[in-house]
Amino acid sequence: MEKTTQQYTKVMNVCREIFTKKTFDYGTSWRILRPSSLTDQVFIKANRIRTIQDTGENRVGESFEDAFTSIVNYCVMAIIQGRFKFDIQQEELSAEKAIEWYDTIRNEAFELMKSKNHDYGEAWRDMRISSLTDLILAKILRIKNIEDNQGETKVSEGVEGNYFDMLNYSVFALIHLEEGR
């Protein structure tokens, strides 16, 4: 687990650095996005990864690392949007507050990963990146269905739990990609 902790922390630090730099460049313009728009952004990235995995052809040039990092950051944004509703009349969210919220989500995701790794015995280490991609796509379809049902669920953990899972699957994929170099 110590190795996983180090690898996970390294990956999340890279994701946070990109989030921070983009916040400097763009501000928190992402706050205008509805939750469904963030879900669609994750879908676009995951679907692109799967298409390239299936065809072996990457015409745009964005790496798998870039795409999985985007998924991590979109998941964080979606969780923030779910917890802290956007009001168009409010002032823009400060970079400091956005990064503070990012760190809260990052820490919660890390604790969830540790708990699940304990129970599942780090099974993700034996999984293929393509399987992690498929799991992300399945979670997106679940979220879309929940969103289409106005958030109503009967037995599922809901949208936020699915976002946390996708975030962690993306981190696992990034760890696999790093190990494959």
C-alpha positions in Angstrom: 0.0 0.0 0.0 2.9 2.3 0.6 3.8 2.1 -3.1 0.2 2.9 -4.1 0.1 5.8 -1.7 3.3 7.3 -3.3 2.1 6.7 -6.8 -1.4 8.0 -6.1 -0.1 11.2 -4.5 2.3 11.8 -7.4 -0.5 11.5 -9.9 -2.9 13.7 -7.9 -0.2 16.3 -7.5 0.2 16.5 -11.3 -3.6 16.8 -11.7 -3.8 19.5 -9.1 -0.9 21.4 -10.7 -2.8 21.4 -14.1 -6.0 22.4 -12.4 -4.2 25.3 -10.6 -2.5 26.5 -13.9 -5.8 26.3 -15.8 -7.5 28.2 -13.0 -4.8 30.9 -13.4 -5.4 31.0 -17.2 -9.2 30.7 -17.2 -10.4 31.6 -13.8 -13.2 29.4 -12.5 -15.3 29.7 -15.7 -16.1 26.0 -15.3 -18.5 27.0 -12.6 -21.1 28.1 -15.3 -21.3 24.4 -16.5 -24.3 22.5 -15.4 -23.6 19.1 -13.8 -24.8 17.4 -17.0 -22.3 19.3 -19.1 -19.4 18.1 -16.8 -20.7 14.6 -17.2 -20.6 15.0 -21.0 -17.1 16.3 -20.8 -16.0 13.2 -19.0 -17.9 11.1 -21.5 -16.1 12.9 -24.4 -12.7 12.2 -22.9 -13.4 8.6 -22.0 -15.0 7.8 -25.3 -12.0 9.3 -27.1 -9.7 7.1 -25.1 -11.8 4.0 -26.0 -11.9 4.9 -29.7 -8.1 5.2 -29.8 -7.7 2.0 -27.8 -10.0 0.2 -30.3 -8.6 1.8 -33.5 -5.0 2.3 -32.5 -5.1 5.7 -34.2 -4.7 9.0 -32.5 -5.3 11.9 -34.9 -5.6 14.7 -32.4 -2.4 13.9 -30.5 -3.6 14.3 -27.0 -2.0 11.6 -24.9 -3.9 9.1 -22.8 -2.2 10.7 -19.8 -3.7 14.1 -20.7 -7.1 12.6 -21.2 -7.2 10.7 -17.9 -5.8 13.8 -16.1 -8.7 15.8 -17.6 -11.2 13.1 -16.4 -9.7 13.4 -12.9 -10.1 17.2 -12.9 -13.6 17.2 -14.5 -14.7 14.7 -11.8 -13.4 17.1 -9.1 -15.3 20.0 -10.7 -18.5 17.9 -10.9 -18.3 17.0 -7.3 -17.7 20.7 -6.4 -20.7 21.7 -8.6 -22.9 19.1 -6.8 -21.9 20.3 -3.4 -21.7 24.1 -4.0 -24.5 25.2 -6.3 -23.6 27.9 -8.8 -25.5 31.1 -8.8 -24.9 33.3 -11.9 -25.4 36.4 -9.7 -22.5 35.5 -7.4 -19.0 36.7 -7.9 -16.6 34.4 -9.6 -15.1 31.7 -7.3 -11.7 32.8 -6.2 -8.7 30.6 -7.3 -7.8 30.1 -3.6 -11.3 28.8 -2.8 -11.4 26.5 -5.9 -8.0 25.0 -4.9 -9.2 24.6 -1.3 -12.2 22.7 -2.5 -10.1 20.7 -4.9 -7.8 19.6 -2.0 -10.9 18.6 0.0 -12.1 16.4 -2.8 -8.6 15.0 -3.5 -8.3 14.0 0.2 -11.7 12.3 0.2 -10.8 10.4 -3.0 -7.6 9.3 -1.4 -9.3 8.0 1.7 -11.9 6.2 -0.4 -9.2 4.6 -2.5 -7.4 3.4 0.7 -10.6 1.8 2.0 -11.5 0.1 -1.3 -7.9 -1.1 -1.8 -8.1 -2.7 1.6 -11.3 -4.5 0.8 -10.5 -5.4 -2.8 -6.8 -6.2 -2.3 -5.6 -3.7 -5.0 -7.3 -5.7 -7.7 -6.9 -2.7 -10.0 -3.2 -3.5 -10.4 -4.2 -6.6 -12.4 -6.7 -4.8 -14.6 -6.0 -3.5 -18.1 -6.3 0.2 -18.9 -9.0 -0.7 -21.4 -11.1 -2.2 -18.5 -10.6 0.9 -16.4 -11.8 3.0 -19.5 -14.9 0.7 -19.8 -15.7 1.1 -16.1 -15.5 4.9 -16.5 -17.8 4.8 -19.4 -20.3 2.6 -17.5 -20.2 5.0 -14.6 -20.9 7.9 -17.0 -23.9 6.1 -18.3 -25.1 5.5 -14.8 -24.7 9.2 -14.0 -26.5 10.3 -17.2 -29.4 8.1 -16.2 -29.5 9.5 -12.7 -29.3 13.0 -14.1 -32.1 12.2 -16.6 -34.2 11.1 -13.6 -33.6 14.4 -11.9 -31.2 12.8 -9.3 -33.8 10.3 -8.1 -32.4 6.9 -7.2 -33.8 3.8 -5.5 -30.7 1.9 -4.4 -27.6 3.4 -6.0 -24.9 5.5 -4.2 -25.8 8.4 -6.5 -23.9 10.8 -8.7 -21.1 11.8 -6.3 -20.0 8.2 -5.5 -19.8 7.5 -9.3 -17.6 10.6 -9.8 -15.3 9.5 -7.0 -15.0 6.0 -8.6 -14.2 7.5 -12.0 -11.6 9.8 -10.5 -9.9 6.9 -8.8 -10.1 4.7 -11.9 -8.4 7.5 -13.9 -5.7 7.7 -11.3 -5.2 4.0 -11.5 -4.9 4.2 -15.3 -2.4 7.0 -15.0 -0.3 4.8 -12.6 -0.5 2.0 -15.1 0.6 4.3 -17.9 3.6 5.6 -15.8 4.6 2.0 -14.9 4.4 1.1 -18.6 7.1 3.6 -19.7 
